[in-house]
Amino acid sequence: MSGIVLATVSVSAIGIICAAMLAVASKVMAVQTDERVDNITEILPGANCGACGYPGCSGYAEAIVNDGAETNLCTPGGPEVSKAVSSILGVEAADVVAQVAAVCCRGDDTARQCKMEYSGIETCVAAKLFFGGQNACTFGCLGFGDCAAVCPQDAICIENGLARVDARACIGCKLCVKACPNDIIYMESGPDAVAVLCRNTEKGASVRKKCASGCIACTKCVKECAAGAVSMVDNLARIDYGKCTNCGACADVCMTKCIRGAAPV
């Protein structure tokens, strides 16, 4: 019996000593954190979208406090978050440049041709792995909605096999940009500028057979632009926004209407 008692006492003593050592170690080795990091993290929207360029909201908060990162990089949070964060730091609030997602493709089911019937996993990523997808044009929207699946605001829908963005609901988190395997979703300040909504760099004759809304490199837009802002690069119209006056002349003469004109002011 005395042996059992001795063993119990010994184990208990060891446990108490270890607990005391851990308690001391937690105090001595504790990493001091700036409470402003926690305060800023609570203010941020918690989307962890990475639109700011940092790994999640907590990573952005740490970068703001410890590395002097700009306080206006959270596009989903908008100017309100920027002002609140700046208030914690005691600095002047910077403007937030609002951005919305846009789809660089107009090839919906009524415009594009299919090269096969795809019956695999219904995601864009899976379809692309199978000979570039079911569409004859492998540069455009695959239409299975990987972008819509990751959108936290339900700002993206699939209509006639083409992703469409509701700019009023988009918060600019860029999750759809990362989800698109064809890299046809980009960020813009709004549909107020001329844009070429096509990524196909094949020759015009090939594009014409695959999609009625693709750029066929006819060069009409190049010739029509009085500012010299439009050029043809790799069989695709490109716009130099440093020269573009948003006159919309290129969109007016575009044979396939793959150039979007500027929104009316």
Secondary structure, 3 states (H helix, E strand, C coil): CHHHHHHHHHHHHHHHHHHHHHHHHHHHCCCCCCHHHHHHHHHCCCCCCCCCCCCHHHHHHHHHHHHCCCCCCCCCCHHHHHHHHHHHHCCCCCCCCCCEEEECCCCCCCCECECCCCCCCCCHHHHHHCCCCCECCCCCCCCCCHHHHHCCCCCEEEECCEEEECCCCCCCCCHHHHHCCCCCEEEECCCCCCEECCCCCCCHHHHHHHECCCCCCCCHHHHHCCCCCEEEECCEEEECCCCCCCCCHHHHHCCCCCEECCCCC
